[in-house]
Amino acid sequence: LRYLLNDIVTEDLLRDALRSLYPRNPDRVDEQLVESFYRPAKTGGDGGVDVVAQIYTNEAGYTPMEYHDRYKDLLDSLPLHLIWGTADVVTPLTGDVGVFYCDRVANNRSGKQTTSIELVDAGHLLFDEKPEEVHASMFKWLNRKVVT
């Protein structure tokens, strides 16, 4: 991994990788964002290697589906508003997690209509790519849940 970080990863390569996560607004990938990822990877010593290794080799933990199985009563009682990027290639709506939550909403799996999903035309980092739309969705949901 050290070889990759030292000799393969360039700012241009990293910029292109980040832009793939911002498909609807790639201009959000500015020099500051690139630098915030690039500099620690290049100058972080073994820490940079450790972070990359952890991302690709460590156990990811429970899936959302496993959490819902383990803590069914608690999670079924809590309101959950998901804001999902329609162009998310990391966790697509058509993947296992997306299908699980779409099914919860469509079939009222909690029995209490506590889960909702709103789609935003953005990628995986929609909170940064389309902050105005994400905030509007959250405020609209909060007003329905808290104000009423």
C-alpha positions in Angstrom: 0.0 0.0 0.0 2.9 2.4 0.7 4.0 1.9 -2.9 0.5 2.8 -4.1 0.3 5.9 -2.0 3.8 7.1 -2.8 4.1 6.1 -6.5 0.7 5.7 -8.0 -1.8 8.0 -6.3 -1.6 11.5 -7.8 -3.7 14.6 -7.2 -5.2 14.1 -10.6 -6.1 10.5 -9.9 -7.6 11.4 -6.6 -9.5 14.3 -8.1 -11.0 12.0 -10.7 -12.0 9.4 -8.1 -13.7 12.1 -6.0 -15.5 13.5 -9.0 -17.0 10.1 -9.6 -18.7 10.5 -6.2 -20.1 13.9 -7.2 -21.7 12.9 -10.6 -24.3 15.7 -10.6 -22.0 18.5 -9.4 -18.4 17.6 -10.0 -17.4 21.3 -9.6 -17.8 20.7 -5.8 -14.5 18.8 -6.0 -12.2 21.8 -5.5 -8.5 22.0 -4.6 -9.2 22.1 -0.9 -11.2 18.9 -1.0 -8.5 17.1 -3.0 -5.8 18.4 -0.7 -7.8 17.2 2.4 -7.5 13.7 1.1 -4.2 13.8 -0.7 -1.9 15.4 1.8 -2.7 13.0 4.7 -2.2 10.1 2.4 1.2 11.4 1.2 2.5 12.7 4.5 0.7 10.7 7.1 3.5 8.2 7.4 2.3 4.7 8.3 -1.0 6.3 9.4 -2.0 6.9 5.8 -1.3 3.3 4.9 -3.1 2.1 8.0 -6.2 4.1 7.1 -6.3 2.7 3.6 -5.7 -0.9 4.9 -8.4 -0.5 7.4 -10.9 0.6 4.8 -10.2 -2.4 2.6 -9.5 -5.2 5.1 -11.4 -4.6 8.3 -14.8 -6.1 9.1 -17.3 -3.5 8.2 -19.6 -4.3 11.1 -23.3 -5.0 11.0 -25.3 -4.2 7.9 -28.4 -2.0 8.3 -30.5 -5.2 7.8 -28.6 -6.9 10.7 -29.1 -3.9 12.9 -32.8 -4.0 12.2 -32.9 -7.7 13.1 -30.9 -7.2 16.3 -32.8 -4.1 17.5 -36.1 -4.5 15.8 -38.4 -3.0 18.6 -36.2 0.0 19.1 -35.5 0.8 15.5 -39.2 0.2 14.5 -40.2 2.8 17.1 -37.8 5.5 15.8 -38.6 7.8 12.9 -36.1 7.4 10.2 -35.8 9.8 7.2 -33.3 8.6 4.5 -32.2 11.1 1.8 -30.7 9.0 -1.0 -28.7 10.1 -4.0 -30.2 8.7 -7.2 -26.7 8.6 -8.8 -25.1 6.9 -5.7 -22.6 4.3 -7.1 -21.3 3.3 -3.6 -24.7 2.4 -2.0 -27.1 2.4 -4.9 -30.8 2.5 -4.3 -31.0 -0.8 -6.3 -28.5 -2.5 -4.0 -29.2 -4.6 -1.0 -29.4 -1.7 1.5 -31.5 0.5 -0.8 -33.9 -2.3 -1.6 -34.2 -3.1 2.1 -35.2 0.5 2.9 -37.5 0.9 -0.1 -39.3 -2.3 1.0 -39.6 -1.0 4.6 -41.3 2.2 3.3 -43.4 0.6 0.6 -44.7 -2.2 2.8 -44.7 -0.3 6.1 -42.5 -3.0 7.7 -42.3 -1.3 11.1 -46.1 -1.2 11.2 -45.9 2.5 12.3 -45.0 4.3 9.1 -41.8 5.6 10.7 -39.4 5.2 7.8 -39.4 7.6 4.8 -37.1 8.0 1.8 -36.6 11.1 -0.3 -34.5 11.0 -3.5 -32.1 13.7 -4.5 -30.4 13.9 -7.9 -26.9 13.4 -6.5 -24.3 10.8 -5.8 -23.0 9.2 -2.6 -21.9 12.5 -1.0 -25.2 14.2 -1.6 -25.0 16.3 1.6 -22.0 18.0 0.1 -23.0 17.8 -3.6 -26.5 19.1 -3.2 -26.6 20.7 0.3 -29.6 22.9 -0.3 -31.8 20.0 -1.5 -30.6 17.8 1.4 -31.3 20.5 4.0 -34.7 21.3 2.5 -35.6 17.6 2.7 -34.5 17.3 6.3 -36.3 20.5 7.3 -39.5 19.4 5.6 -39.4 16.1 7.4 -38.5 17.6 10.8 -41.4 20.1 10.4 -43.8 17.1 9.9 -42.3 15.1 12.7 -41.6 17.8 15.3 -43.8 20.7 14.7 -47.0 18.8 14.1 
